[in-house]
């Protein structure tokens, strides 16, 4: 009898271990999944107007800061790996956007980071400029973190900044839709996957007792996701009225 109980406990432990491992895999790669339909939409239409590249800016800054937050306060490795995957995903999105924009550009005038023109910040023509900006930002963060690593206040502030930027993930897309008075060119699948992912990861943060910054961030993201979905309904209805 004791042997059967022990076997059942081992099976349950193995089941929970597998479930935890699967949840970790979803956390690492699930954040990148919503950008697959948007990537395909841009490739299909050869148009980037519906997608805000400032989403990439927000996520790059948030995940670079999160990596340095991890250095100062080691939390789950899963979240560190998630940041690395997300950074690579954002670079892939920016590379595609630059390629499509350069192919569609009528004017030969290009905007480069070296011009230091704030009017064209994050609107550069060359993908290399985005890489250079992120490299410079990473070096700056590394130097400041190296000097301030012993300060608990600095480390917590770093974490708060990381999740604050991440919480604003959908805001550039929300504002672009409002500016365009349309969600055309934006992948609705991307936003639906954002919402599903944010609900999942917020639950994951709460259950794993992650730093409070993370679940607060997730809650704000869910609200912004819902606002974008409301835009889809509103502008879609408005377009039907105009066409009808």
GROMACS elastic network, one bead per residue, 0.5 to 0.9 nm:
[ bonds ]
;  ai    aj funct       b0    kb
    1     4     6  0.51522   500
    1     5     6  0.63347   500
    1     6     6  0.86053   500
    2     5     6  0.50882   500
    2     6     6  0.60643   500
    2     7     6  0.85244   500
    3     6     6  0.50415   500
    3     7     6  0.60957   500
    3     8     6  0.86257   500
    4     7     6  0.50115   500
    4     8     6  0.61721   500
    4     9     6  0.86026   500
    5     8     6  0.51100   500
    5     9     6  0.62031   500
    5    10     6  0.86478   500
    6     9     6  0.50804   500
    6    10     6  0.62018   500
    6    11     6  0.86454   500
    7    10     6  0.50690   500
    7    11     6  0.61886   500
    7    12     6  0.86361   500
    8    11     6  0.50198   500
    8    12     6  0.61422   500
    8    13     6  0.85046   500
    9    12     6  0.50783   500
    9    13     6  0.60329   500
    9    14     6  0.84848   500
   10    13     6  0.50015   500
   10    14     6  0.60385   500
   10    15     6  0.84950   500
   11    14     6  0.50281   500
   11    15     6  0.60739   500
   11    16     6  0.86610   500
   12    16     6  0.61849   500
   12    17     6  0.84929   500
   13    16     6  0.52096   500
   13    17     6  0.60940   500
   13    18     6  0.86145   500
   14    17     6  0.50213   500
   14    18     6  0.61790   500
   14    19     6  0.85638   500
   15    18     6  0.51540   500
   15    19     6  0.61239   500
   15    20     6  0.85845   500
   16    20     6  0.59735   500
   16    21     6  0.84385   500
   17    20     6  0.51071   500
   17    21     6  0.61400   500
   17    22     6  0.86287   500
   18    21     6  0.50402   500
   18    22     6  0.61488   500
   18    23     6  0.85740   500
   19    22     6  0.51101   500
   19    23     6  0.61313   500
   19    24     6  0.85908   500
   20    23     6  0.50561   500
   20    24     6  0.61632   500
   20    25     6  0.86841   500
   21    24     6  0.50849   500
   21    25     6  0.63048   500
   21    26     6  0.87319   500
   22    25     6  0.50631   500
   22    26     6  0.62432   500
   22    27     6  0.86204   500
   23    26     6  0.50696   500
   23    27     6  0.61869   500
   23    28     6  0.87051   500
   23   204     6  0.81500   500
   24    28     6  0.62069   500
   24    29     6  0.87368   500
   24    78     6  0.59429   500
   24    79     6  0.85744   500
   25    28     6  0.51111   500
   25    29     6  0.61666   500
   25    30     6  0.76110   500
   25    78     6  0.78600   500
   26    29     6  0.54563   500
   26    31     6  0.79703   500
   26   197     6  0.89093   500
   27    30     6  0.53392   500
   27    31     6  0.66795   500
   27    78     6  0.69816   500
   27    79     6  0.73761   500
   27    81     6  0.89946   500
   27    82     6  0.65780   500
   27   197     6  0.83508   500
   27   200     6  0.84185   500
   27   201     6  0.67731   500
   27   204     6  0.84637   500
   28    31     6  0.67817   500
   28    32     6  0.82290   500
   28    78     6  0.61307   500
   28    79     6  0.68449   500
   28    80     6  0.84195   500
   28    81     6  0.60013   500
   28    83     6  0.78316   500
   28    84     6  0.87577   500
   28    85     6  0.69652   500
   28    86     6  0.84258   500
   29    32     6  0.55986   500
   29    33     6  0.66913   500
   29    81     6  0.88297   500
   29    82     6  0.66087   500
   29    85     6  0.68337   500
   29    86     6  0.80658   500
   30    33     6  0.51628   500
   30    34     6  0.76759   500
   30    82     6  0.85405   500
   30   193     6  0.87852   500
   30   197     6  0.66996   500
   31    34     6  0.67479   500
   31    35     6  0.83831   500
   31    82     6  0.74013   500
   31    85     6  0.83260   500
   31    86     6  0.67692   500
   31   193     6  0.86651   500
   31   194     6  0.76661   500
   31   197     6  0.66294   500
   31   198     6  0.85497   500
   32    35     6  0.58545   500
   32    36     6  0.74232   500
   32    82     6  0.87077   500
   32    85     6  0.71489   500
   32    86     6  0.58727   500
   32    89     6  0.61804   500
   32    90     6  0.85146   500
   33    36     6  0.55881   500
   33    37     6  0.81298   500
   33   190     6  0.81121   500
   33   193     6  0.74244   500
   33   194     6  0.86782   500
   33   197     6  0.89731   500
   34    37     6  0.64866   500
   34    38     6  0.72936   500
   34   187     6  0.89483   500
   34   189     6  0.70532   500
   34   191     6  0.70964   500
   34   192     6  0.79052   500
   34   193     6  0.50991   500
   34   194     6  0.60290   500
   34   197     6  0.84443   500
   35    38     6  0.50304   500
   35    39     6  0.58675   500
   35    40     6  0.84827   500
   35    89     6  0.78794   500
   35    90     6  0.87274   500
   35    93     6  0.78737   500
   35   187     6  0.86654   500
   35   189     6  0.89121   500
   35   190     6  0.59566   500
   35   193     6  0.87464   500
   35   194     6  0.89807   500
   36    39     6  0.50787   500
   36    40     6  0.62079   500
   36    41     6  0.86016   500
   36   190     6  0.76568   500
   37    40     6  0.50136   500
   37    41     6  0.60311   500
   37    42     6  0.86756   500
   37   187     6  0.64258   500
   37   188     6  0.86610   500
   37   189     6  0.64923   500
   37   190     6  0.61510   500
   38    42     6  0.62451   500
   38    43     6  0.85813   500
   38    51     6  0.78258   500
   38    93     6  0.88176   500
   38   185     6  0.85625   500
   38   186     6  0.69062   500
   38   187     6  0.51679   500
   38   188     6  0.84859   500
   38   189     6  0.78397   500
   38   190     6  0.61758   500
   39    42     6  0.53168   500
   39    43     6  0.62642   500
   39    44     6  0.86437   500
   39    92     6  0.88027   500
   39    93     6  0.66945   500
   39    96     6  0.77209   500
   39    97     6  0.89700   500
   39   187     6  0.88663   500
   40    43     6  0.50328   500
   40    44     6  0.60114   500
   40    45     6  0.85852   500
   41    44     6  0.50813   500
   41    45     6  0.60788   500
   41    46     6  0.80681   500
   41    47     6  0.83466   500
   41    48     6  0.88883   500
   41   185     6  0.73607   500
   41   186     6  0.79893   500
   41   187     6  0.68494   500
   42    45     6  0.53062   500
   42    46     6  0.53387   500
   42    47     6  0.55275   500
   42    48     6  0.58775   500
   42    49     6  0.89961   500
   42    50     6  0.86762   500
   42    51     6  0.83600   500
   42    96     6  0.80065   500
   42    97     6  0.77900   500
   42   100     6  0.80661   500
   42   185     6  0.77268   500
   42   186     6  0.88918   500
   43    46     6  0.52854   500
   43    47     6  0.76671   500
   43    48     6  0.89752   500
   43    96     6  0.78986   500
   43   100     6  0.79948   500
   44    47     6  0.81890   500
   45    48     6  0.82318   500
   45   185     6  0.81994   500
   46    97     6  0.89903   500
   46   100     6  0.59017   500
   46   101     6  0.82657   500
   46   103     6  0.87109   500
   46   104     6  0.80494   500
   47    50     6  0.75556   500
   47    51     6  0.88080   500
   47    97     6  0.83190   500
   47   100     6  0.67843   500
   47   101     6  0.75193   500
   47   104     6  0.82533   500
   47   185     6  0.74718   500
   48    51     6  0.55753   500
   48    52     6  0.78934   500
   48    53     6  0.86261   500
   48    97     6  0.62003   500
   48   100     6  0.72571   500
   48   101     6  0.71679   500
   48   185     6  0.72373   500
   48   186     6  0.87459   500
   49    52     6  0.72984   500
   49   184     6  0.85391   500
   49   185     6  0.65487   500
   49   186     6  0.82842   500
   50   173     6  0.84990   500
   50   176     6  0.78746   500
   50   177     6  0.77253   500
   50   180     6  0.85482   500
   50   182     6  0.84595   500
   50   183     6  0.65951   500
   50   184     6  0.58520   500
   50   187     6  0.81719   500
   51    54     6  0.87553   500
   51    55     6  0.83215   500
   51   173     6  0.68945   500
   51   176     6  0.80564   500
   51   177     6  0.89957   500
   51   185     6  0.66641   500
   51   186     6  0.54975   500
   51   187     6  0.81631   500
   52    55     6  0.57988   500
   52    56     6  0.78961   500
   52   172     6  0.62581   500
   52   173     6  0.54660   500
   52   175     6  0.89845   500
   52   176     6  0.66071   500
   52   177     6  0.89945   500
   52   186     6  0.87152   500
   53    56     6  0.52617   500
   53    57     6  0.67800   500
   53    58     6  0.89965   500
   53    93     6  0.81349   500
   53    94     6  0.69725   500
   53    97     6  0.78767   500
   53   122     6  0.78111   500
   53   123     6  0.83837   500
   53   172     6  0.82244   500
   53   173     6  0.85835   500
   54    58     6  0.61574   500
   54    59     6  0.85079   500
   54   122     6  0.72967   500
   54   169     6  0.86813   500
   54   172     6  0.59094   500
   54   173     6  0.78788   500
   55    58     6  0.52202   500
   55    59     6  0.62519   500
   55    60     6  0.85616   500
   55    90     6  0.85877   500
   55   168     6  0.86164   500
   55   169     6  0.58013   500
   55   170     6  0.67421   500
   55   171     6  0.78356   500
   55   172     6  0.59165   500
   55   173     6  0.68130   500
   56    59     6  0.51907   500
   56    60     6  0.59284   500
   56    61     6  0.85356   500
   56    87     6  0.85950   500
   56    89     6  0.88749   500
   56    90     6  0.53311   500
   56    91     6  0.78250   500
   56    93     6  0.76090   500
   56    94     6  0.72487   500
   56   169     6  0.83908   500
   57    60     6  0.52198   500
   57    61     6  0.62110   500
   57    62     6  0.84942   500
   57    90     6  0.82128   500
   57   122     6  0.76976   500
   57   169     6  0.89985   500
   58    61     6  0.54384   500
   58    62     6  0.60649   500
   58    63     6  0.86174   500
   58   165     6  0.58474   500
   58   166     6  0.65310   500
   58   168     6  0.71337   500
   58   169     6  0.59056   500
   58   170     6  0.89536   500
   58   172     6  0.84976   500
   59    63     6  0.59619   500
   59    64     6  0.83833   500
   59    83     6  0.89702   500
   59    86     6  0.75475   500
   59    87     6  0.73960   500
   59    90     6  0.74307   500
   59   165     6  0.71650   500
   59   166     6  0.59880   500
   59   168     6  0.87836   500
   59   169     6  0.64513   500
   60    63     6  0.53588   500
   60    64     6  0.60538   500
   60    65     6  0.84948   500
   60    83     6  0.87134   500
   60    86     6  0.77410   500
   60    87     6  0.56881   500
   60    90     6  0.69046   500
   60    91     6  0.85663   500
   60   134     6  0.76673   500
   61    64     6  0.52659   500
   61    65     6  0.61069   500
   61    66     6  0.84939   500
   61   134     6  0.79936   500
   61   137     6  0.82032   500
   61   138     6  0.88757   500
   61   162     6  0.74021   500
   61   165     6  0.71123   500
   61   166     6  0.83141   500
   62    65     6  0.52670   500
   62    66     6  0.60829   500
   62    67     6  0.88074   500
   62    83     6  0.85470   500
   62   161     6  0.74806   500
   62   163     6  0.64949   500
   62   164     6  0.77022   500
   62   165     6  0.51704   500
   62   166     6  0.52780   500
   62   167     6  0.88704   500
   62   169     6  0.89279   500
   63    67     6  0.62088   500
   63    68     6  0.87596   500
   63    80     6  0.86154   500
   63    82     6  0.85569   500
   63    83     6  0.50235   500
   63    84     6  0.75019   500
   63    86     6  0.73529   500
   63    87     6  0.67658   500
   63   162     6  0.67539   500
   63   163     6  0.86766   500
   63   165     6  0.88258   500
   63   166     6  0.77825   500
   64    67     6  0.52654   500
   64    68     6  0.66977   500
   64    69     6  0.87436   500
   64    83     6  0.73789   500
   64    84     6  0.84357   500
   64    87     6  0.78344   500
   64   134     6  0.86247   500
   64   137     6  0.85235   500
   64   138     6  0.67805   500
   64   141     6  0.83570   500
   64   162     6  0.79013   500
   65    68     6  0.52501   500
   65    69     6  0.61252   500
   65    70     6  0.86749   500
   65   138     6  0.83823   500
   65   141     6  0.75031   500
   65   158     6  0.66010   500
   65   159     6  0.72183   500
   65   161     6  0.73896   500
   65   162     6  0.51105   500
   65   163     6  0.86839   500
   66    70     6  0.61490   500
   66    71     6  0.86878   500
   66    79     6  0.85768   500
   66    80     6  0.75437   500
   66    83     6  0.71789   500
   66   158     6  0.76017   500
   66   159     6  0.63134   500
   66   161     6  0.85479   500
   66   162     6  0.53090   500
   66   163     6  0.76506   500
   67    70     6  0.50907   500
   67    71     6  0.65178   500
   67    72     6  0.89661   500
   67    79     6  0.87966   500
   67    80     6  0.61574   500
   67    83     6  0.69234   500
   67    84     6  0.82313   500
   67   162     6  0.89470   500
   68    72     6  0.64935   500
   68    73     6  0.86244   500
   68   141     6  0.75073   500
   68   142     6  0.74023   500
   68   145     6  0.71121   500
   68   155     6  0.84921   500
   68   158     6  0.76701   500
   68   159     6  0.83984   500
   69    72     6  0.51709   500
   69    73     6  0.59657   500
   69    74     6  0.78276   500
   69   145     6  0.88207   500
   69   155     6  0.61292   500
   69   156     6  0.76832   500
   69   157     6  0.88383   500
   69   158     6  0.58109   500
   69   159     6  0.52884   500
   69   162     6  0.78069   500
   70    75     6  0.63056   500
   70    76     6  0.85710   500
   70    77     6  0.85958   500
   70    79     6  0.87022   500
   70    80     6  0.69781   500
   70   155     6  0.89082   500
   70   159     6  0.82885   500
   71    74     6  0.60667   500
   71   145     6  0.87801   500
   71   149     6  0.84969   500
   71   155     6  0.88978   500
   72   145     6  0.80958   500
   72   149     6  0.61296   500
   72   150     6  0.81231   500
   72   152     6  0.82664   500
   72   154     6  0.89820   500
   72   155     6  0.57417   500
   72   156     6  0.86113   500
   72   158     6  0.89052   500
   73   152     6  0.89179   500
   73   155     6  0.70663   500
   73   156     6  0.83401   500
   73   159     6  0.88006   500
   74    77     6  0.79291   500
   75    78     6  0.85456   500
   75    79     6  0.76697   500
   75    80     6  0.82543   500
   75   210     6  0.72746   500
   75   211     6  0.80192   500
   76    79     6  0.57059   500
   76    80     6  0.70644   500
   76   208     6  0.89629   500
   76   210     6  0.79162   500
   77    80     6  0.50122   500
   77    81     6  0.62540   500
   77    82     6  0.84993   500
   78    81     6  0.52547   500
   78    82     6  0.61136   500
   78    83     6  0.87872   500
   79    83     6  0.63158   500
   79    84     6  0.88744   500
   80    83     6  0.52417   500
   80    84     6  0.66422   500
   80    85     6  0.89470   500
   81    84     6  0.51552   500
   81    85     6  0.63172   500
   81    86     6  0.86119   500
   82    85     6  0.52072   500
   82    86     6  0.60961   500
   82    87     6  0.86523   500
   83    86     6  0.50755   500
   83    87     6  0.61546   500
   83    88     6  0.87180   500
   84    87     6  0.52420   500
   84    88     6  0.64282   500
   84    89     6  0.87150   500
   85    88     6  0.52608   500
   85    89     6  0.62084   500
   85    90     6  0.87862   500
   86    90     6  0.61898   500
   86    91     6  0.86499   500
   87    90     6  0.52238   500
   87    91     6  0.63479   500
   87    92     6  0.87497   500
   88    91     6  0.51649   500
   88    92     6  0.63237   500
   88    93     6  0.88303   500
   89    92     6  0.50578   500
   89    93     6  0.63433   500
   89    94     6  0.87353   500
   90    93     6  0.50156   500
   90    94     6  0.61502   500
   90    95     6  0.85025   500
   91    94     6  0.50678   500
   91    95     6  0.60156   500
   91    96     6  0.86054   500
   91   127     6  0.85778   500
   91   130     6  0.83197   500
   91   131     6  0.79685   500
   92    95     6  0.51308   500
   92    96     6  0.63141   500
   92    97     6  0.87017   500
   93    96     6  0.52440   500
   93    97     6  0.62069   500
   93    98     6  0.86834   500
   94    97     6  0.50169   500
   94    98     6  0.60704   500
   94    99     6  0.84941   500
   94   127     6  0.68672   500
   94   130     6  0.79709   500
   95    98     6  0.52533   500
   95    99     6  0.61810   500
   95   100     6  0.87086   500
   95   126     6  0.86721   500
   95   127     6  0.57422   500
   95   128     6  0.89171   500
   96    99     6  0.50939   500
   96   100     6  0.61691   500
   96   101     6  0.85192   500
   96   127     6  0.89661   500
   97   100     6  0.52340   500
   97   101     6  0.59689   500
   97   102     6  0.84452   500
   97   127     6  0.87835   500
   98   101     6  0.51597   500
   98   102     6  0.59720   500
   98   103     6  0.84451   500
   98   124     6  0.81676   500
   98   125     6  0.62454   500
   98   126     6  0.64774   500
   98   127     6  0.60401   500
   99   102     6  0.53564   500
   99   103     6  0.61963   500
   99   104     6  0.87590   500
   99   125     6  0.88232   500
   99   126     6  0.85736   500
   99   127     6  0.82395   500
  100   103     6  0.51047   500
  100   104     6  0.62435   500
  100   105     6  0.85646   500
  101   104     6  0.51496   500
  101   105     6  0.59018   500
  101   125     6  0.77875   500
  102   105     6  0.50803   500
  102   106     6  0.85807   500
  102   110     6  0.89905   500
  102   125     6  0.68747   500
  102   126     6  0.84819   500
  103   106     6  0.85178   500
  105   108     6  0.73429   500
  105   109     6  0.89025   500
  106   109     6  0.88342   500
  107   110     6  0.80341   500
  110   124     6  0.74206   500
  110   125     6  0.56425   500
  110   126     6  0.82049   500
  111   114     6  0.86087   500
  111   115     6  0.72936   500
  111   117     6  0.84817   500
  111   120     6  0.68830   500
  111   123     6  0.72783   500
  111   124     6  0.50041   500
  111   125     6  0.54385   500
  111   126     6  0.79141   500
  112   115     6  0.56335   500
  112   116     6  0.77555   500
  112   117     6  0.84137   500
  112   120     6  0.82773   500
  112   121     6  0.89390   500
  112   123     6  0.84366   500
  112   124     6  0.52491   500
  112   125     6  0.63240   500
  112   126     6  0.68752   500
  112   129     6  0.67031   500
  113   116     6  0.56914   500
  113   117     6  0.75777   500
  113   120     6  0.84492   500
  113   121     6  0.75762   500
  113   122     6  0.84163   500
  113   124     6  0.65263   500
  113   125     6  0.89067   500
  113   126     6  0.86879   500
  113   129     6  0.56533   500
  113   130     6  0.81049   500
  113   132     6  0.84280   500
  113   133     6  0.78792   500
  114   117     6  0.82562   500
  114   129     6  0.82452   500
  115   118     6  0.88630   500
  116   119     6  0.89009   500
  116   120     6  0.84105   500
  116   121     6  0.79760   500
  117   120     6  0.57906   500
  117   121     6  0.66894   500
  118   122     6  0.87109   500
  119   122     6  0.89773   500
  119   123     6  0.84652   500
  120   124     6  0.65311   500
  121   124     6  0.68842   500
  122   129     6  0.88517   500
  122   130     6  0.74474   500
  124   127     6  0.75287   500
  124   129     6  0.67683   500
  124   130     6  0.75752   500
  125   128     6  0.88606   500
  125   129     6  0.79391   500
  126   129     6  0.56250   500
  126   130     6  0.74614   500
  127   130     6  0.54259   500
  127   131     6  0.66674   500
  127   132     6  0.88535   500
  128   131     6  0.50171   500
  128   132     6  0.61061   500
  128   133     6  0.86406   500
  129   133     6  0.61333   500
  129   134     6  0.86214   500
  130   133     6  0.51644   500
  130   134     6  0.62622   500
  130   135     6  0.85566   500
  131   134     6  0.52303   500
  131   135     6  0.60800   500
  131   136     6  0.86253   500
  132   135     6  0.50275   500
  132   136     6  0.61420   500
  132   137     6  0.85626   500
  133   136     6  0.51608   500
  133   137     6  0.61380   500
  133   138     6  0.85686   500
  134   138     6  0.60040   500
  134   139     6  0.85637   500
  135   138     6  0.50907   500
  135   139     6  0.62121   500
  135   140     6  0.86421   500
  136   139     6  0.51792   500
  136   140     6  0.62170   500
  136   141     6  0.86587   500
  137   140     6  0.51252   500
  137   141     6  0.61849   500
  137   142     6  0.85824   500
  138   141     6  0.50916   500
  138   142     6  0.60636   500
  138   143     6  0.86719   500
  139   142     6  0.50010   500
  139   143     6  0.62411   500
  139   144     6  0.87021   500
  140   143     6  0.52726   500
  140   144     6  0.62884   500
  140   145     6  0.85224   500
  141   144     6  0.52289   500
  141   145     6  0.59045   500
  141   146     6  0.83971   500
  142   145     6  0.51329   500
  142   146     6  0.59833   500
  142   147     6  0.86652   500
  143   146     6  0.51362   500
  143   147     6  0.64026   500
  143   148     6  0.87401   500
  144   147     6  0.52347   500
  144   148     6  0.61107   500
  144   149     6  0.81653   500
  145   148     6  0.50795   500
  145   149     6  0.52338   500
  145   150     6  0.89099   500
  145   154     6  0.83225   500
  145   155     6  0.82087   500
  145   158     6  0.89430   500
  146   149     6  0.55403   500
  146   150     6  0.86391   500
  147   150     6  0.79490   500
  148   151     6  0.55587   500
  148   152     6  0.86991   500
  148   154     6  0.65289   500
  148   155     6  0.79848   500
  149   152     6  0.75855   500
  149   154     6  0.72521   500
  149   155     6  0.67749   500
  150   153     6  0.89521   500
  150   154     6  0.81986   500
  150   155     6  0.82026   500
  151   154     6  0.52512   500
  151   155     6  0.64447   500
  151   156     6  0.88148   500
  152   155     6  0.51227   500
  152   156     6  0.61951   500
  152   157     6  0.84842   500
  153   156     6  0.52638   500
  153   157     6  0.60394   500
  153   158     6  0.85275   500
  154   157     6  0.50040   500
  154   158     6  0.60475   500
  154   159     6  0.86488   500
  155   158     6  0.50229   500
  155   159     6  0.63346   500
  155   160     6  0.86848   500
  156   159     6  0.50446   500
  156   160     6  0.61564   500
  156   161     6  0.86211   500
  157   161     6  0.61167   500
  157   162     6  0.85351   500
  158   161     6  0.51646   500
  158   162     6  0.61782   500
  158   163     6  0.88085   500
  159   162     6  0.50454   500
  159   163     6  0.63472   500
  159   164     6  0.84516   500
  159   211     6  0.87830   500
  159   213     6  0.70187   500
  159   214     6  0.86728   500
  160   163     6  0.53778   500
  160   164     6  0.59325   500
  160   165     6  0.86473   500
  160   213     6  0.59464   500
  160   214     6  0.85566   500
  161   165     6  0.61937   500
  161   166     6  0.85359   500
  162   165     6  0.54756   500
  162   166     6  0.63218   500
  162   167     6  0.86576   500
  162   213     6  0.87688   500
  163   167     6  0.58267   500
  163   168     6  0.85383   500
  163   213     6  0.62089   500
  163   214     6  0.62087   500
  163   216     6  0.81864   500
  163   217     6  0.54841   500
  163   218     6  0.85034   500
  164   167     6  0.50599   500
  164   168     6  0.65199   500
  164   213     6  0.82560   500
  164   217     6  0.64880   500
  165   168     6  0.52043   500
  165   169     6  0.67402   500
  165   217     6  0.86966   500
  166   169     6  0.51216   500
  166   170     6  0.86759   500
  166   217     6  0.68165   500
  166   218     6  0.84577   500
  166   221     6  0.78904   500
  167   170     6  0.77263   500
  167   171     6  0.85144   500
  167   216     6  0.82722   500
  167   218     6  0.65987   500
  167   219     6  0.81290   500
  167   220     6  0.57300   500
  167   221     6  0.50910   500
  167   222     6  0.88409   500
  167   224     6  0.85137   500
  168   171     6  0.52093   500
  168   172     6  0.77446   500
  168   217     6  0.84992   500
  168   220     6  0.78889   500
  168   221     6  0.68966   500
  168   224     6  0.79949   500
  169   172     6  0.70657   500
  169   173     6  0.81314   500
  169   221     6  0.70443   500
  169   224     6  0.84148   500
  170   173     6  0.53614   500
  170   174     6  0.61128   500
  170   175     6  0.87451   500
  170   191     6  0.86766   500
  170   194     6  0.88061   500
  170   221     6  0.70250   500
  170   224     6  0.60300   500
  170   225     6  0.65075   500
  170   228     6  0.78193   500
  171   175     6  0.61333   500
  171   176     6  0.85140   500
  171   221     6  0.89453   500
  171   224     6  0.68247   500
  171   225     6  0.88507   500
  171   228     6  0.88031   500
  172   175     6  0.51462   500
  172   176     6  0.60491   500
  172   177     6  0.85886   500
  173   176     6  0.50328   500
  173   177     6  0.61286   500
  173   178     6  0.85411   500
  173   186     6  0.85520   500
  173   228     6  0.78119   500
  174   177     6  0.53172   500
  174   178     6  0.63132   500
  174   179     6  0.87375   500
  174   224     6  0.77470   500
  174   225     6  0.86352   500
  174   227     6  0.75594   500
  174   228     6  0.57270   500
  174   231     6  0.80066   500
  175   179     6  0.60690   500
  175   180     6  0.85552   500
  176   180     6  0.60431   500
  176   181     6  0.82756   500
  176   182     6  0.85729   500
  176   183     6  0.84990   500
  177   180     6  0.51102   500
  177   181     6  0.57120   500
  177   182     6  0.53655   500
  177   183     6  0.53665   500
  177   184     6  0.83831   500
  177   186     6  0.85709   500
  177   228     6  0.81678   500
  177   231     6  0.75067   500
  177   232     6  0.88571   500
  177   235     6  0.89016   500
  178   182     6  0.69435   500
  178   183     6  0.84261   500
  178   231     6  0.80287   500
  179   182     6  0.79252   500
  180   183     6  0.75140   500
  180   184     6  0.87585   500
  181   231     6  0.88902   500
  181   235     6  0.67313   500
  182   185     6  0.87020   500
  182   231     6  0.79905   500
  182   232     6  0.78475   500
  182   234     6  0.89623   500
  182   235     6  0.55380   500
  182   236     6  0.76795   500
  182   238     6  0.89813   500
  182   239     6  0.82840   500
  183   186     6  0.55544   500
  183   187     6  0.83008   500
  183   188     6  0.84117   500
  183   228     6  0.88494   500
  183   231     6  0.72988   500
  183   232     6  0.60575   500
  183   235     6  0.68446   500
  183   236     6  0.78220   500
  184   187     6  0.81043   500
  184   232     6  0.88743   500
  184   236     6  0.88757   500
  186   189     6  0.87638   500
  186   190     6  0.79545   500
  186   191     6  0.85991   500
  187   190     6  0.51992   500
  187   191     6  0.69021   500
  187   192     6  0.89419   500
  188   191     6  0.51767   500
  188   192     6  0.62245   500
  188   193     6  0.85620   500
  188   229     6  0.78347   500
  188   232     6  0.76760   500
  189   192     6  0.50472   500
  189   193     6  0.60499   500
  189   194     6  0.84238   500
  190   193     6  0.51570   500
  190   194     6  0.60628   500
  190   195     6  0.86956   500
  191   195     6  0.61906   500
  191   196     6  0.86339   500
  191   225     6  0.64994   500
  191   226     6  0.87182   500
  191   228     6  0.74708   500
  191   229     6  0.71946   500
  192   195     6  0.51093   500
  192   196     6  0.62467   500
  192   197     6  0.84837   500
  192   225     6  0.78890   500
  192   229     6  0.78647   500
  193   196     6  0.50311   500
  193   197     6  0.58357   500
  193   198     6  0.83141   500
  194   197     6  0.51342   500
  194   198     6  0.59567   500
  194   199     6  0.85685   500
  194   221     6  0.85663   500
  194   222     6  0.81841   500
  194   225     6  0.68689   500
  195   198     6  0.51422   500
  195   199     6  0.61929   500
  195   200     6  0.85679   500
  195   221     6  0.79301   500
  195   222     6  0.58945   500
  195   223     6  0.88679   500
  195   224     6  0.89549   500
  195   225     6  0.56795   500
  195   226     6  0.73877   500
  196   199     6  0.52784   500
  196   200     6  0.62037   500
  196   201     6  0.86884   500
  196   222     6  0.86781   500
  197   200     6  0.50435   500
  197   201     6  0.60272   500
  197   202     6  0.84236   500
  198   201     6  0.52017   500
  198   202     6  0.59290   500
  198   203     6  0.84463   500
  198   218     6  0.57201   500
  198   219     6  0.77100   500
  198   221     6  0.66469   500
  198   222     6  0.59693   500
  198   225     6  0.86556   500
  199   202     6  0.53117   500
  199   203     6  0.62686   500
  199   204     6  0.86232   500
  199   218     6  0.72674   500
  199   219     6  0.78877   500
  199   221     6  0.89163   500
  199   222     6  0.67481   500
  200   203     6  0.52625   500
  200   204     6  0.61651   500
  200   205     6  0.87429   500
  201   205     6  0.60389   500
  201   206     6  0.85818   500
  201   214     6  0.89267   500
  201   215     6  0.80412   500
  201   218     6  0.70300   500
  202   205     6  0.50840   500
  202   206     6  0.63250   500
  202   207     6  0.86603   500
  202   214     6  0.74320   500
  202   215     6  0.50921   500
  202   216     6  0.80654   500
  202   217     6  0.81405   500
  202   218     6  0.50421   500
  202   219     6  0.67425   500
  202   222     6  0.89592   500
  203   206     6  0.52144   500
  203   207     6  0.61315   500
  203   208     6  0.85288   500
  203   215     6  0.77651   500
  203   218     6  0.87641   500
  204   207     6  0.52133   500
  204   208     6  0.59920   500
  204   209     6  0.83526   500
  204   210     6  0.83299   500
  204   215     6  0.85446   500
  205   208     6  0.52864   500
  205   209     6  0.59125   500
  205   210     6  0.50303   500
  205   211     6  0.78153   500
  205   212     6  0.81944   500
  205   214     6  0.64945   500
  205   215     6  0.56389   500
  205   218     6  0.85709   500
  206   209     6  0.51397   500
  206   210     6  0.64937   500
  206   211     6  0.88760   500
  206   212     6  0.82413   500
  206   214     6  0.86463   500
  206   215     6  0.63857   500
  207   210     6  0.78928   500
  209   212     6  0.77724   500
  210   213     6  0.81247   500
  210   214     6  0.66839   500
  210   215     6  0.76539   500
  211   214     6  0.59040   500
  211   215     6  0.76957   500
  212   215     6  0.56892   500
  212   216     6  0.63769   500
  212   217     6  0.86346   500
  213   216     6  0.53648   500
  213   217     6  0.61321   500
  213   218     6  0.87614   500
  214   217     6  0.51163   500
  214   218     6  0.62842   500
  214   219     6  0.87961   500
  215   219     6  0.61849   500
  215   220     6  0.87195   500
  216   219     6  0.51977   500
  216   220     6  0.64484   500
  216   221     6  0.87447   500
  217   220     6  0.53143   500
  217   221     6  0.62701   500
  217   222     6  0.88125   500
  218   221     6  0.50609   500
  218   222     6  0.62933   500
  218   223     6  0.88789   500
  219   222     6  0.52394   500
  219   223     6  0.66159   500
  219   224     6  0.89923   500
  220   223     6  0.52384   500
  220   224     6  0.64556   500
  220   225     6  0.87265   500
  221   224     6  0.51329   500
  221   225     6  0.60821   500
  221   226     6  0.86256   500
  222   225     6  0.50427   500
  222   226     6  0.62554   500
  222   227     6  0.86960   500
  223   226     6  0.52014   500
  223   227     6  0.63396   500
  223   228     6  0.88933   500
  224   228     6  0.63591   500
  224   229     6  0.87303   500
  225   228     6  0.52082   500
  225   229     6  0.63487   500
  225   230     6  0.87360   500
  226   229     6  0.50260   500
  226   230     6  0.62369   500
  226   231     6  0.86967   500
  227   230     6  0.50557   500
  227   231     6  0.63981   500
  227   232     6  0.88651   500
  228   232     6  0.64122   500
  228   233     6  0.88576   500
  229   233     6  0.65005   500
  229   234     6  0.86856   500
  230   233     6  0.50987   500
  230   234     6  0.60563   500
  230   235     6  0.85099   500
  231   235     6  0.57718   500
  231   236     6  0.79078   500
  232   235     6  0.55529   500
  232   236     6  0.57136   500
  232   237     6  0.83628   500
  233   236     6  0.51765   500
  233   237     6  0.60749   500
  233   238     6  0.85719   500
  234   237     6  0.52504   500
  234   238     6  0.61669   500
  234   239     6  0.86560   500
  235   239     6  0.60217   500
  235   240     6  0.85602   500
  236   239     6  0.51482   500
  236   240     6  0.63285   500
  236   241     6  0.87761   500
  237   240     6  0.50977   500
  237   241     6  0.63118   500
  237   242     6  0.87817   500
  238   241     6  0.51480   500
  238   242     6  0.63673   500
  238   243     6  0.87396   500
  239   242     6  0.51152   500
  239   243     6  0.61690   500
  239   244     6  0.84064   500
  240   243     6  0.51182   500
  240   244     6  0.57856   500
  241   244     6  0.50261   500
